[in-house]
Amino acid sequence: MNVDTNEKILMIDLCTPIVDIKNEA
């Protein structure tokens, strides 16, 4: 459970900056 949750958090952390960059661009 912890590993699965951590993976989801990492996925969100990786996706968030990409969205921010697209919004800025």
CHARMM-style PDB file with segment names, atoms N, HN, CA, C and O in Angstrom:
ATOM      1  N   MET     1       0.837  -1.208   0.000  1.00  0.00      PROA
ATOM      2  CA  MET     1       0.000   0.000   0.000  1.00  0.00      PROA
ATOM      3  C   MET     1       0.868   1.254   0.000  1.00  0.00      PROA
ATOM      4  O   MET     1       0.638   2.179  -0.779  1.00  0.00      PROA
ATOM      5  N   ASN     2       1.862   1.276   0.876  1.00  0.00      PROA
ATOM      6  HN  ASN     2       2.049   0.524   1.509  1.00  0.00      PROA
ATOM      7  CA  ASN     2       2.724   2.460   0.967  1.00  0.00      PROA
ATOM      8  C   ASN     2       3.465   2.683  -0.348  1.00  0.00      PROA
ATOM      9  O   ASN     2       3.558   3.810  -0.836  1.00  0.00      PROA
ATOM     10  N   VAL     3       3.991   1.597  -0.916  1.00  0.00      PROA
ATOM     11  HN  VAL     3       3.916   0.682  -0.520  1.00  0.00      PROA
ATOM     12  CA  VAL     3       4.733   1.731  -2.172  1.00  0.00      PROA
ATOM     13  C   VAL     3       3.805   2.242  -3.271  1.00  0.00      PROA
ATOM     14  O   VAL     3       4.173   3.123  -4.049  1.00  0.00      PROA
ATOM     15  N   ASP     4       2.599   1.681  -3.325  1.00  0.00      PROA
ATOM     16  HN  ASP     4       2.300   0.966  -2.694  1.00  0.00      PROA
ATOM     17  CA  ASP     4       1.649   2.091  -4.360  1.00  0.00      PROA
ATOM     18  C   ASP     4       1.323   3.575  -4.216  1.00  0.00      PROA
ATOM     19  O   ASP     4       1.262   4.307  -5.203  1.00  0.00      PROA
ATOM     20  N   THR     5       1.116   4.002  -2.982  1.00  0.00      PROA
ATOM     21  HN  THR     5       1.165   3.407  -2.181  1.00  0.00      PROA
ATOM     22  CA  THR     5       0.798   5.409  -2.732  1.00  0.00      PROA
ATOM     23  C   THR     5       1.978   6.294  -3.114  1.00  0.00      PROA
ATOM     24  O   THR     5       1.794   7.345  -3.728  1.00  0.00      PROA
ATOM     25  N   ASN     6       3.183   5.877  -2.756  1.00  0.00      PROA
ATOM     26  HN  ASN     6       3.332   5.023  -2.258  1.00  0.00      PROA
ATOM     27  CA  ASN     6       4.373   6.673  -3.067  1.00  0.00      PROA
ATOM     28  C   ASN     6       4.522   6.814  -4.578  1.00  0.00      PROA
ATOM     29  O   ASN     6       4.867   7.887  -5.072  1.00  0.00      PROA
ATOM     30  N   GLU     7       4.263   5.738  -5.307  1.00  0.00      PROA
ATOM     31  HN  GLU     7       3.983   4.867  -4.905  1.00  0.00      PROA
ATOM     32  CA  GLU     7       4.379   5.795  -6.764  1.00  0.00      PROA
ATOM     33  C   GLU     7       3.383   6.799  -7.329  1.00  0.00      PROA
ATOM     34  O   GLU     7       3.711   7.562  -8.238  1.00  0.00      PROA
ATOM     35  N   LYS     8       2.166   6.799  -6.791  1.00  0.00      PROA
ATOM     36  HN  LYS     8       1.899   6.180  -6.053  1.00  0.00      PROA
ATOM     37  CA  LYS     8       1.141   7.733  -7.267  1.00  0.00      PROA
ATOM     38  C   LYS     8       1.569   9.162  -6.979  1.00  0.00      PROA
ATOM     39  O   LYS     8       1.377  10.052  -7.808  1.00  0.00      PROA
ATOM     40  N   ILE     9       2.156   9.387  -5.793  1.00  0.00      PROA
ATOM     41  HN  ILE     9       2.312   8.664  -5.120  1.00  0.00      PROA
ATOM     42  CA  ILE     9       2.606  10.736  -5.427  1.00  0.00      PROA
ATOM     43  C   ILE     9       3.715  11.173  -6.379  1.00  0.00      PROA
ATOM     44  O   ILE     9       3.739  12.322  -6.820  1.00  0.00      PROA
ATOM     45  N   LEU    10       4.637  10.258  -6.699  1.00  0.00      PROA
ATOM     46  HN  LEU    10       4.618   9.324  -6.342  1.00  0.00      PROA
ATOM     47  CA  LEU    10       5.735  10.592  -7.603  1.00  0.00      PROA
ATOM     48  C   LEU    10       5.174  10.939  -8.980  1.00  0.00      PROA
ATOM     49  O   LEU    10       5.627  11.887  -9.620  1.00  0.00      PROA
ATOM     50  N   MET    11       4.195  10.173  -9.426  1.00  0.00      PROA
ATOM     51  HN  MET    11       3.827   9.402  -8.906  1.00  0.00      PROA
ATOM     52  CA  MET    11       3.593  10.434 -10.733  1.00  0.00      PROA
ATOM     53  C   MET    11       2.975  11.829 -10.753  1.00  0.00      PROA
ATOM     54  O   MET    11       3.125  12.567 -11.727  1.00  0.00      PROA
ATOM     55  N   ILE    12       2.279  12.186  -9.672  1.00  0.00      PROA
ATOM     56  HN  ILE    12       2.157  11.587  -8.881  1.00  0.00      PROA
ATOM     57  CA  ILE    12       1.656  13.513  -9.587  1.00  0.00      PROA
ATOM     58  C   ILE    12       2.741  14.594  -9.570  1.00  0.00      PROA
ATOM     59  O   ILE    12       2.612  15.615 -10.245  1.00  0.00      PROA
ATOM     60  N   ASP    13       3.813  14.368  -8.797  1.00  0.00      PROA
ATOM     61  HN  ASP    13       3.918  13.538  -8.249  1.00  0.00      PROA
ATOM     62  CA  ASP    13       4.886  15.358  -8.696  1.00  0.00      PROA
ATOM     63  C   ASP    13       5.538  15.561 -10.059  1.00  0.00      PROA
ATOM     64  O   ASP    13       5.921  16.679 -10.404  1.00  0.00      PROA
ATOM     65  N   LEU    14       5.668  14.477 -10.840  1.00  0.00      PROA
ATOM     66  HN  LEU    14       5.357  13.569 -10.560  1.00  0.00      PROA
ATOM     67  CA  LEU    14       6.300  14.588 -12.152  1.00  0.00      PROA
ATOM     68  C   LEU    14       5.363  15.271 -13.143  1.00  0.00      PROA
ATOM     69  O   LEU    14       5.812  16.004 -14.025  1.00  0.00      PROA
ATOM     70  N   CYS    15       4.064  15.030 -12.999  1.00  0.00      PROA
ATOM     71  HN  CYS    15       3.699  14.435 -12.283  1.00  0.00      PROA
ATOM     72  CA  CYS    15       3.089  15.595 -13.942  1.00  0.00      PROA
ATOM     73  C   CYS    15       2.816  17.067 -13.637  1.00  0.00      PROA
ATOM     74  O   CYS    15       2.564  17.853 -14.550  1.00  0.00      PROA
ATOM     75  N   THR    16       2.865  17.439 -12.374  1.00  0.00      PROA
ATOM     76  HN  THR    16       3.071  16.800 -11.632  1.00  0.00      PROA
ATOM     77  CA  THR    16       2.538  18.811 -11.986  1.00  0.00      PROA
ATOM     78  C   THR    16       3.465  19.835 -12.645  1.00  0.00      PROA
ATOM     79  O   THR    16       2.970  20.791 -13.241  1.00  0.00      PROA
ATOM     80  N   PRO    17       4.801  19.671 -12.562  1.00  0.00      PROA
ATOM     81  CA  PRO    17       5.707  20.652 -13.171  1.00  0.00      PROA
ATOM     82  C   PRO    17       5.491  20.748 -14.679  1.00  0.00      PROA
ATOM     83  O   PRO    17       5.618  21.829 -15.254  1.00  0.00      PROA
ATOM     84  N   ILE    18       5.169  19.643 -15.314  1.00  0.00      PROA
ATOM     85  HN  ILE    18       5.066  18.764 -14.846  1.00  0.00      PROA
ATOM     86  CA  ILE    18       4.940  19.664 -16.762  1.00  0.00      PROA
ATOM     87  C   ILE    18       3.735  20.549 -17.069  1.00  0.00      PROA
ATOM     88  O   ILE    18       3.771  21.344 -18.009  1.00  0.00      PROA
ATOM     89  N   VAL    19       2.686  20.415 -16.292  1.00  0.00      PROA
ATOM     90  HN  VAL    19       2.657  19.769 -15.529  1.00  0.00      PROA
ATOM     91  CA  VAL    19       1.480  21.229 -16.502  1.00  0.00      PROA
ATOM     92  C   VAL    19       1.815  22.698 -16.271  1.00  0.00      PROA
ATOM     93  O   VAL    19       1.364  23.565 -17.020  1.00  0.00      PROA
ATOM     94  N   ASP    20       2.605  22.979 -15.238  1.00  0.00      PROA
ATOM     95  HN  ASP    20       2.972  22.274 -14.630  1.00  0.00      PROA
ATOM     96  CA  ASP    20       2.980  24.367 -14.943  1.00  0.00      PROA
ATOM     97  C   ASP    20       3.768  24.950 -16.110  1.00  0.00      PROA
ATOM     98  O   ASP    20       3.545  26.100 -16.490  1.00  0.00      PROA
ATOM     99  N   ILE    21       4.678  24.180 -16.679  1.00  0.00      PROA
ATOM    100  HN  ILE    21       4.859  23.247 -16.370  1.00  0.00      PROA
ATOM    101  CA  ILE    21       5.493  24.666 -17.800  1.00  0.00      PROA
ATOM    102  C   ILE    21       4.586  24.953 -19.003  1.00  0.00      PROA
ATOM    103  O   ILE    21       4.745  25.971 -19.676  1.00  0.00      PROA
ATOM    104  N   LYS    22       3.635  24.050 -19.267  1.00  0.00      PROA
ATOM    105  HN  LYS    22       3.506  23.223 -18.720  1.00  0.00      PROA
ATOM    106  CA  LYS    22       2.728  24.245 -20.404  1.00  0.00      PROA
ATOM    107  C   LYS    22       1.896  25.501 -20.189  1.00  0.00      PROA
ATOM    108  O   LYS    22       1.653  26.256 -21.130  1.00  0.00      PROA
ATOM    109  N   ASN    23       1.460  25.727 -18.952  1.00  0.00      PROA
ATOM    110  HN  ASN    23       1.658  25.113 -18.187  1.00  0.00      PROA
ATOM    111  CA  ASN    23       0.648  26.911 -18.656  1.00  0.00      PROA
ATOM    112  C   ASN    23       1.471  28.174 -18.870  1.00  0.00      PROA
ATOM    113  O   ASN    23       0.968  29.167 -19.395  1.00  0.00      PROA
ATOM    114  N   GLU    24       2.744  28.135 -18.461  1.00  0.00      PROA
ATOM    115  HN  GLU    24       3.153  27.328 -18.034  1.00  0.00      PROA
ATOM    116  CA  GLU    24       3.599  29.316 -18.623  1.00  0.00      PROA
ATOM    117  C   GLU    24       3.879  29.550 -20.100  1.00  0.00      PROA
ATOM    118  O   GLU    24       3.932  30.694 -20.551  1.00  0.00      PROA
ATOM    119  N   ALA    25       4.057  28.469 -20.854  1.00  0.00      PROA
ATOM    120  HN  ALA    25       4.014  27.540 -20.488  1.00  0.00      PROA
ATOM    121  CA  ALA    25       4.355  28.586 -22.282  1.00  0.00      PROA
ATOM    122  C   ALA    25       3.051  28.842 -23.054  1.00  0.00      PROA
ATOM    123  OT1 ALA    25       3.074  28.973 -24.278  1.00  0.00      PROA
TER     124      ALA     25
END
